[in-house]
């Protein structure tokens, strides 16, 4: 059973070799809504997440909305285990896949080479890898482009490749950061059906997006973030109605 639990989670970023009273520090403090503060001498500390509490279980599809710098991407990285919380409780159960920065692909390698590498990193054997490669190629519909270096791909093609890999491995928890916004409408509908299939098999999705339509399409819950806090959370239609009022 997949499960994510956060209780009063805080995340602080230390920025070294910064003078708290310098012009740069004042600019950073203003840009972060005053959540940048001096932690120790020559160290500026950014409070990226402040008192986050969430409880997600099988079937939950949570959309994260809010302006740039509100903490959506940072929260996803905490959920992925990439950033340990500075304070609070974080527990996660379930095989987790992420779809974050597609620039992490080897841009000089072909689509097929990237697929093989990503599958190998997940520890699958030859037989399973062979079937996964075929499934990913078919779902992505990139056809002959998979023989070309991914640096020749458009943003939408990169989104197709990344999403196809992340979801072919049957994740119990799927974390997606905005990247689907680069996809065309045909692929977005196809991705939506794939996400619905994953959710029907008792899985968790967390999607950060500026597209409210995408959140409505993919999610059944929503959380509004601002300055590292969750201001509102609940059923997607109710939360978005308040958010857009």
Secondary structure as UniProt FT lines:
FT   STRAND          3..16
FT   TURN            20..21
FT   HELIX           23..31
FT   TURN            32..34
FT   STRAND          36..40
FT   TURN            41..42
FT   STRAND          43..57
FT   TURN            58..59
FT   STRAND          61..65
FT   TURN            68..69
FT   HELIX           72..79
FT   TURN            80..81
FT   STRAND          87..93
FT   STRAND          96..99
FT   HELIX           102..104
FT   TURN            107..108
FT   HELIX           111..121
FT   TURN            122..123
FT   HELIX           126..140
FT   HELIX           143..147
FT   HELIX           150..152
FT   HELIX           155..168
FT   STRAND          173..177
FT   HELIX           179..182
FT   HELIX           185..200
FT   TURN            201..202
FT   STRAND          204..208
FT   HELIX           212..218
FT   STRAND          221..226
FT   TURN            227..228
FT   STRAND          229..235
FT   HELIX           236..244
//
